[in-house]
Amino acid sequence: MLVKVALDKEIHLYNGEVTMEALIAFARRSFKNTPAYFTFHYIDSEGDSIMLSTAEDITMMEPVQGKVMKIFI
């Protein structure tokens, strides 16, 4: 799955299996200023910020039709 991962104004594209472990590893190697401790969230179709902290949260993400999912650190 193609996902945009954003930290402040820096954005990287991730293309692979979306798991918590994979996203953490991708963030640590892609961003120079990754905080020691961080969380992921995304904006759902209603404009709410949804925290991603478990594998179940990731499977429940609501992709918006025709758009690449964007996850924020």
Backbone hydrogen bonds, N-H to C=O, Kabsch-Sander energy under -0.5 kcal/mol:
donor,donor_aa,acceptor,acceptor_aa,energy
3,V,14,Y,-2.9
4,K,69,M,-3.2
5,V,12,H,-3.1
6,A,71,I,-2.8
7,L,10,E,-2.7
10,E,7,L,-2.2
12,H,5,V,-2.6
14,Y,3,V,-3.3
16,G,1,M,-1.6
19,T,17,E,-1.1
23,L,19,T,-2.5
24,I,20,M,-2.4
25,A,21,E,-2.4
26,F,22,A,-2.5
27,A,23,L,-2.7
28,R,24,I,-2.4
29,R,25,A,-1.8
30,S,26,F,-1.9
31,F,27,A,-2.1
34,T,31,F,-0.8
40,F,52,L,-1.0
41,H,72,F,-1.9
42,Y,50,I,-1.9
43,I,70,K,-0.5
44,D,42,Y,-0.6
44,D,48,D,-2.7
47,G,44,D,-2.1
50,I,42,Y,-3.4
50,I,48,D,-0.7
51,M,49,S,-0.6
52,L,40,F,-3.1
53,S,51,M,-0.6
58,I,54,T,-1.5
59,T,55,A,-1.9
60,M,56,E,-1.3
61,M,58,I,-1.2
67,K,64,V,-2.4
69,M,2,L,-0.7
71,I,4,K,-3.5
72,F,41,H,-3.7
73,I,6,A,-2.6
